[in-house]
Amino acid sequence: MSNFMNTGKNPRQKQRERADTRFRLYGLTALGLAMAFLVFFFIDIIGQAIPAFHVTEVKVTVHYSDAVKSNYNKAIDHKLRRIVSRGWLRALPAQLKAHPDMIGTSAELWVPTDSRVDQYIKGHDGNGLKPKYQHIVDAMQKDGRVRQVFNTGFFTSGDSKLPEQAGILAAAVGSVFTLLLTMLVAVPIGVMTAIYLEEFAEDSKLTRLIEVNINNLAAIPSILYGLLGLAIFINFMGVPRSSALAGGLTLALMTLPIIIIATRAALRAVPESIREAAYGLGASSLQTVWHHVLPLAMPGILTGSIIGLAQAMGETAPLIIIGMMAYIPEPPTSILDAATVLPAQVYTWSTESLHGYTERTAAGILVLLTVLLSLNAIAVTLRNRMQQHW
């Protein structure tokens, strides 16, 4: 009786409470570390990416003459040839050929600079720009002939061997083609497979074997899907290498298990009473699934599909195997053209030594993160708006 009347805590209870306090402390510490790493990651990426969205221009006098057709360096003063972008100079002969009336005229224009000049203006002194050209840039800056403008070329140009002209347009178009193909192949096949396995297939050894293999396929390394795509679509079916068609079909194989598992989970979440009520009214199995079960499971199906497609968009390993790491300066015009995707473009830039590519790597990562986070936000929004509670 005295034990029950004792208001003090026994030692074992105190020990459990201390263990509970420690566990909460460990959880808060882990959460704090995760948030700190996440904040550091975003600060570092954004800090490196922001300079890529601005490009340096200089004001120079351009002389359009017949000599420019054979030697584009004749268009500007020889002291400025290392200051101005070589890519812009190389385009002058074609410009004169298209507009012959410009021959014999001169104009003062704002033109893009060489990447080394751009990096020097942005404060990266160790960019390889020789001191004599640094003096020229400093003098031009004092005269107000140097400015920084928004880098529209980053979004309107493809890849380039010159950092100042490299952009993401070709990779973005290739990503759109690839992701559309992935969606058109993986979503219908994945949803129909899940519906059959969950609603129509009998519980047999074969069905259980298929389910186990689907779960295993969702966990294998993605690079193995690249080998599978290379063997089936390129070597056997003859799909053009490095094309969006090969990439889309390969990523569809990788995404299928994720969509199947998500769809089956969404179908299981529908109460059995919905099916029983439909059967009680005389509906067939197909009518029950199509008119009652599938609409209620649609939020989960859409969420799983969008997350699966977002994962596919961020993949690089399987695309390396099928050759989508190629140098693509122009956007593809069809699914059979050579193409690349944003993750592959970012990886290619990260292997370059010039600092101009470093900031474009960070900018590409920022764009890719924005797209992926947007897709996940859409998935969460659709789930919250369409989800029904019973």
Protein Blocks (a to p, Z undefined) as FASTA:
>chain_A
ZZmmpmbdcfklmmmmmmmmmmmmmmmmmmmmmmmmmmmmmmmmmmmmmmmmpccddddd
ddddfklmmomklmpcfklmmmpcfklmmmmmmmmmmmmmlgopacdddddddfklmmmm
nopaknopafklmmmmmmmmmnopaccdddfklmmcccdfbfklgcfklmmmmmmmmmmm
mmmmmmmmmmmmmmmmmmmmccdfklmmmmmmmmmmmmgcfklmmmmmmmmmmmmnopae
hiaklmmmmmmmmmmmmmmmmmmmmmmmpcfklmmmmmmnopafklmmmmmmmmmmmmmm
mmmmmmmmmmmmmpmklmmmnopacccfbccfbfkbccddfklmmmmmmmpmbfklmmmm
mmmmmmmmmmmmmmmmmmmmmmmmmpccZZ
